[in-house]
Amino acid sequence: MNSLRNGGIAMSEYGYIRVSTKEQNEVRQRKAMNEFGIPDRNIVLDKQSGKDFARPGFQELIQKMKPEDVLVVKSIDRLGRNYEELLEQWRYLTKERQIAIVVLDMPLLDTRKDRDLTGILIADIVLQLLSYVAETERQFIRQRQAEGIQAAKEKGIQFGRKPKERPGELKKIVELWEDGKISAREAARILHVDHHTFLRWTKMQKAH
């Protein structure tokens, strides 16, 4: 697992595993790490969403890693799902921290020192392409959702919560409130609704 850097200092390889919930099993990821040659003591696990990099295990691991150490993940989405942040984190780790990254499910994403400059450049290009594809897909999904909602509205389908049905005694309560005999909050209590709902009803009542 270890090789020697210049000056005889040992380089270390670490595995990072992420599962989104406590119910998800990390066995497949751990097995892949072990087969790559990483012992369990060098494997860090986070049971957390991949929406950002504010994960305790990941942050602790990155802080202790040194230049030329290797970070291994089974697939790129285990590292993160937000591709904009993923690109920034990739740049930070590989360029600023000089940490190599290996993605086991995608051999092109491998920035170890034994790869030539072309290989490292290809890894960067592949990651950029993945980011573009992911963002394009998100845009398509949003567009399809918007088109679906518009089509449903045109068919008369209503979205959102069904509005509260106004009680029959509302007119009488509103009159008492307008005459100053009860407050808006008292009126709301009588009608068993919150203060804002009552005020909204009064506007609707006046509109009619």
N, C-alpha and C positions, 0 to 999 in steps of 0.2 A: 504493500500500500504506500509506503513512504519512499521517496527518492531524496537525493541531496541537492541543495541549492549550491550556488557558488559560495565558497567559504565554509562548506561542510555543515550548514544548518539544515536540519531535516524539514522537508515540506510535508504538510499534513493534508489529508483528504477528509472531508466531512459530508455526511449525508443529511439532507433536510427533507422531512416528511410533513405534509399538511393534509388533514382531513377536516371537512366542514362542520361535522357534528360528532358528538360522542358516540353515536350509533355506527358511524362509518368505520370500517376496519382498515387499519394501516398495514396489514400483513403483506400484501402484494408489494407495496412500496419498500417495506423493510427487507423483504426477500431480495428485491432487485439491488438494493444497496449492498447487502451481504455478498451477493454474487459478483458485484463489481469489486469487492475486496474491502469494504468499509465495515469495521467491527461495530457492534451495538454501542459501545462507549463513545463513538464519534458520530452517532446519529441523533439528531434533534427532532422532536415532534411538536407540532402545534395543532390543537384541535380548535380551529378558528376559520372564519370566512377568509377568502382570498381577495376581498374587495380593496384592501390596502395592505401596507407593510407594517402596521402597528401591531405586531405579534411578538409576544415576549420571548418565545423560543428563538425565532428568527433574529431578532435584534441582539439577543445575548450572544448567539453564535457568530454573527457578523462582527461584533465588537472584539471577539477574541481571535478572529482569523487574521493571519499575517500575509503580506505580499507573497504571491506564488502558491499559497494554499489553494485547494480545489474544493469548490462547492458543487455537490452532486444532487440533482433532483430527478425523479423518475420521468416527469413530464412538465412542460412549461407552465401548465395551469396550476401545478402544485406550488410553483414559485409565486404566482399571482394571476388574478383574472382581469385586473384593470390594466390594459395594455399600455396606456399612457404612463402610468406609474411604473409599470414593468420595464419599459424602455429606459426610464430615468434611473431606476435601480440597477439595471444591467450596465449602463454607462458608468455609474458610480462605482460599482464593484470591479468591473474589468479595467476601467481606465484610471480612476483615482486611487482605488485600493489595490490594484494589481492582483486581484483574486480571480482565478480561473473558474469558469462555470462549465459543467457538463450536464446535458439533458439526455438521459438514457434512451428515451423513446424517439429522439431525433438526433442522430449522430452528427448532423451538420452543425448543431448548436454545441460546439465544443471549443473552448478558447484556451486550452492548455498550452504551455510554452513549447511543447514538442511539435506543435502544429506550426506550419509556416505562416507568413503574413497573409497569404491568399486565403488560407483556411480560416483565420480569424476574421478577415474581411467578409468572407462568405457567411460566417455565423451572424455578423452584424446585419447583413443584407436580409438573411432569412428571418431574423427577428423583426426587422422593419416590415417585411412582407406579411408576417403573421399579424402584426399590429394593424396593418392596413386592412387585411381581410376581416379581422375581428371587428374593427370600427365600422367597416362597410356593412357587415352583417347586422350590427346594432342599428344602423341607420335604416336598413331594409325592414327590420322588425318594427321600429317606431313608425315607419311609413305605412306598413301593412296594418298596424294597430289603428292609426289615424284614419285610414281608408275604411277599415271595418266599422269604426265608431260612426263615421259620417254616413255610411250606407245604412247602418242600423237606425240612426236618427231620421233619415229620409223615409224609413219605413214606419216611423212613429214610436220606435222603442225608446223608452226613457231610461236615462242613466242616473246614478246617484241614489241616495236614500229617498224613500217615498215620504213626501211631506206629511207632517202631522195633520190629522183631520181636525178642522176647527169645530169646537163644541157648539151646540145650539144656543147655549146661554151666553155666547161671546158678546153679542150685540148689547145685551143688558149690562154686562160687566164693563164693557168699554164706555157705556154711557155714565156709569157710576164713577169711573176713573176720570172721564172728561169733566164731570161736575165737581171733581175734587173730593168726592166722598170716600174714595179709597186710593191708595197709592198703587203704582204699577207693580210693585213687588207683592202687595196684598192680592191684587188681581191675578197675578201669575200663580200664587199659592192656591187660590180658589179654583183655578182652572187646571191645577196640577201640571203646570209647565214651568220652564225657566223664564226668567225676567226678559231675556232677549227674544224668546219666542212670542211672548205676549206683545212686546213692542212691534215686532214684525207683523203680527196679526192686526194690530190697530191700524198700521199703514195700509194693509190690504183691505181692511174694513172701510177706510176712508175712500180708497180707490173705487170701491163699489158704490 
